[in-house]
């Protein structure tokens, strides 16, 4: 049976994860947050004080990542331990940007991502889904927003947590991640030639979801 694959790429803080979750739920698809996989690798490196690329590469075979879908939500396990919440910190975000530039790490996670897409109808988000991971996706979307807007959204999201960074720190982090993601030698962040651009700077959450749902429905109708 042919599965349906939707790719959503874009920079940090563009709302890819929350929007992909909502759209996946509406369609009954599985949501795959590939950024969480890189965050998990970054968490492992932090836990084991692996400061060099070589040290991390040497331990990749010791890393066991499992993705489980509970009630439609993606849960990440690292060597048998649920780390779904542990990987959502600014420090791990920057670590993910670093490890994602390592070719051996990308290759390590590539097969897992493609296996999920072969077996399920998925909406997969990340930095290089439409360009590298799922180049033949049924629909590709590049979701973005201004750095100021992305920083504001992330600040509101983190405000209730202890040790919340300042807006200025979050904005600086986003700009640094943008630079790292677009300038890395391997699979840099860029819009696929056949991707549809959605700039959500002046759009609400539900407005973006409705637009993406409409695009998917039109695509599926054309193929019926």
NORNOR-V432930 format. One record per residue. N is the residue number from 1. SS is DSSP state (A for helix, B for strand, O for the rest). PHI is phi in degrees with one decimal (none if undefined). BURIAL is # if it has 16 or more other C-alpha atoms within 10 Angstrom, else .. Layout:
BEGIN
N & SS & PHI & BURIAL
N & SS & PHI & BURIAL
END
This chain:
BEGIN
1 & O & none & .
2 & O & -74.9 & .
3 & O & -94.2 & .
4 & O & -104.0 & #
5 & B & -119.9 & #
6 & B & -114.8 & #
7 & B & -107.5 & #
8 & B & -124.1 & #
9 & B & -112.1 & #
10 & O & 160.2 & #
11 & O & -74.4 & #
12 & O & -60.6 & #
13 & O & 79.6 & #
14 & O & -79.9 & #
15 & O & 93.3 & #
16 & A & -57.4 & #
17 & A & -64.9 & #
18 & A & -65.3 & .
19 & A & -71.4 & #
20 & A & -62.8 & #
21 & A & -60.7 & #
22 & A & -64.8 & #
23 & A & -66.4 & #
24 & A & -59.4 & #
25 & A & -61.7 & #
26 & A & -62.4 & .
27 & A & -92.5 & .
28 & O & 77.6 & .
29 & O & -91.0 & #
30 & B & -92.3 & #
31 & B & -93.9 & #
32 & B & -120.8 & #
33 & B & -92.2 & #
34 & A & -67.9 & #
35 & A & -59.8 & #
36 & A & -64.0 & #
37 & A & -67.1 & #
38 & A & -68.9 & #
39 & A & -62.3 & #
40 & A & -66.2 & #
41 & A & -62.3 & #
42 & A & -62.9 & #
43 & A & -63.3 & #
44 & A & -59.4 & #
45 & A & -61.9 & #
46 & A & -66.4 & .
47 & A & -61.6 & .
48 & O & -108.1 & .
49 & O & 52.9 & .
50 & O & -93.1 & #
51 & O & -84.9 & .
52 & O & -109.9 & .
53 & A & -59.7 & .
54 & A & -61.8 & .
55 & A & -63.9 & .
56 & A & -66.6 & #
57 & A & -57.1 & #
58 & A & -66.4 & .
59 & O & -110.2 & .
60 & A & -57.3 & .
61 & A & -67.4 & .
62 & A & -90.7 & .
63 & O & -98.0 & .
64 & O & -118.4 & .
65 & B & -108.1 & #
66 & B & -121.6 & #
67 & B & -109.4 & #
68 & B & -118.4 & .
69 & B & -111.7 & .
70 & B & -113.4 & .
71 & O & 60.4 & .
72 & O & 83.9 & .
73 & B & -95.8 & .
74 & B & -84.0 & #
75 & B & -118.0 & #
76 & B & -109.5 & #
77 & B & -115.8 & #
78 & B & -116.1 & #
79 & O & 48.7 & .
80 & O & 86.8 & .
81 & B & -110.5 & .
82 & B & -70.2 & .
83 & O & -119.0 & #
84 & O & -53.4 & #
85 & O & -84.4 & .
86 & O & -66.0 & .
87 & O & -88.1 & #
88 & O & -103.2 & .
89 & O & -127.9 & .
90 & A & -57.2 & #
91 & A & -63.7 & .
92 & A & -69.0 & #
93 & A & -59.7 & #
94 & A & -66.8 & #
95 & A & -63.4 & #
96 & A & -64.2 & #
97 & A & -62.1 & #
98 & A & -70.0 & #
99 & A & -70.4 & #
100 & O & -70.2 & #
101 & O & -86.7 & #
102 & O & -89.7 & #
103 & A & -54.0 & .
104 & A & -65.3 & #
105 & A & -69.1 & #
106 & A & -62.3 & #
107 & A & -65.2 & .
108 & A & -58.8 & .
109 & A & -92.4 & #
110 & A & -58.7 & .
111 & A & -62.2 & .
112 & A & -63.1 & .
113 & A & -63.8 & #
114 & A & -68.7 & .
115 & A & -62.0 & .
116 & A & -61.8 & .
117 & A & -67.6 & #
118 & A & -71.1 & .
119 & A & -99.2 & .
120 & O & -140.0 & #
121 & O & -74.1 & #
122 & B & -132.2 & #
123 & B & -114.6 & #
124 & B & -115.7 & #
125 & B & -117.9 & #
126 & B & 173.2 & #
127 & O & -109.9 & #
128 & O & -136.1 & #
129 & A & -68.0 & #
130 & A & -71.9 & #
131 & A & -93.4 & #
132 & A & -127.0 & .
133 & A & -70.6 & #
134 & O & -126.6 & #
135 & O & -64.2 & .
136 & O & -106.7 & .
137 & O & -56.0 & #
138 & O & -65.5 & #
139 & B & -148.0 & #
140 & B & -120.9 & #
141 & B & -127.4 & #
142 & B & -112.3 & #
143 & B & -102.8 & #
144 & B & -141.8 & #
145 & O & -166.2 & #
146 & O & -63.6 & .
147 & A & -60.5 & #
148 & A & -62.3 & #
149 & A & -67.3 & #
150 & A & -65.2 & #
151 & A & -66.4 & #
152 & A & -62.2 & #
153 & A & -63.8 & #
154 & A & -65.3 & #
155 & A & -63.0 & #
156 & A & -62.6 & .
157 & A & -66.6 & .
158 & A & -94.8 & #
159 & O & -56.4 & .
160 & O & -78.8 & .
161 & O & -89.6 & .
162 & O & -67.0 & .
163 & O & 57.7 & .
164 & O & -63.6 & #
165 & O & -67.0 & .
166 & O & -74.3 & .
167 & A & -58.2 & #
168 & A & -62.9 & .
169 & A & -66.0 & .
170 & A & -65.1 & #
171 & A & -62.8 & #
172 & A & -63.4 & .
173 & A & -63.4 & #
174 & A & -64.5 & #
175 & A & -64.3 & #
176 & A & -65.6 & .
177 & A & -66.6 & #
178 & A & -57.4 & #
179 & A & -64.0 & .
180 & A & -61.0 & #
181 & A & -69.6 & #
182 & A & -87.8 & .
183 & A & -109.6 & .
184 & O & -68.7 & .
185 & O & -71.8 & .
186 & O & -103.0 & .
187 & O & 45.7 & #
188 & O & -66.4 & #
189 & O & -66.5 & #
190 & O & -161.2 & #
191 & O & -78.1 & #
192 & O & -63.6 & #
193 & O & -58.1 & .
194 & O & -102.0 & .
195 & O & -87.8 & #
196 & B & -94.3 & #
197 & B & -83.9 & #
198 & B & -125.6 & #
199 & B & -96.9 & .
200 & O & -96.0 & #
201 & O & -52.4 & .
202 & O & -110.4 & .
203 & O & -117.5 & .
204 & O & -83.4 & .
205 & A & -55.3 & .
206 & A & -68.7 & .
207 & A & -64.1 & .
208 & A & -65.8 & #
209 & A & -59.3 & #
210 & A & -63.4 & .
211 & A & -65.0 & .
212 & A & -68.0 & #
213 & A & -60.0 & #
214 & A & -63.4 & .
215 & A & -63.0 & #
216 & A & -66.0 & #
217 & A & -61.9 & .
218 & A & -62.2 & .
219 & A & -64.1 & .
220 & A & -67.4 & .
221 & A & -64.5 & .
222 & A & -66.1 & .
223 & A & -85.6 & .
224 & O & -69.2 & .
END
